[in-house]
Amino acid sequence: MNWDQIQGKWKQLKGSAKVRWAKLTDSDVELINGRREQLVGLLQERYGIAKEQAEKQVNDWAVSLQEEPAGTRRRKAG
């Protein structure tokens, strides 16, 4: 799924993001509001990871949204 689609469907996808990244708070998810760079920045902050690693996780998540049927997105980041 491309980022424009994710941004447009953020209300539906924010639960998937919270499952994937359990350290994100409800406030974080609202703050992100579908913005990729905001998500990358918060992942760096919450997980203490480099920008490149956060970007890879975000890219992998976006790809997984295309591959998995709705309702089966249950993978958490480490």
Sequence and secondary structure as in RCSB ss.txt:
>XXXX:A:sequence
MNWDQIQGKWKQLKGSAKVRWAKLTDSDVELINGRREQLVGLLQERYGIAKEQAEKQVNDWAVSLQEEPAGTRRR
KAG
>XXXX:A:secstr
  HHHHHHTHHHHHHHHHHH TT  HHHHHHHTT HHHHHHHHHHHHT  HHHHHHHHHHHHHHHHHS TT    
   
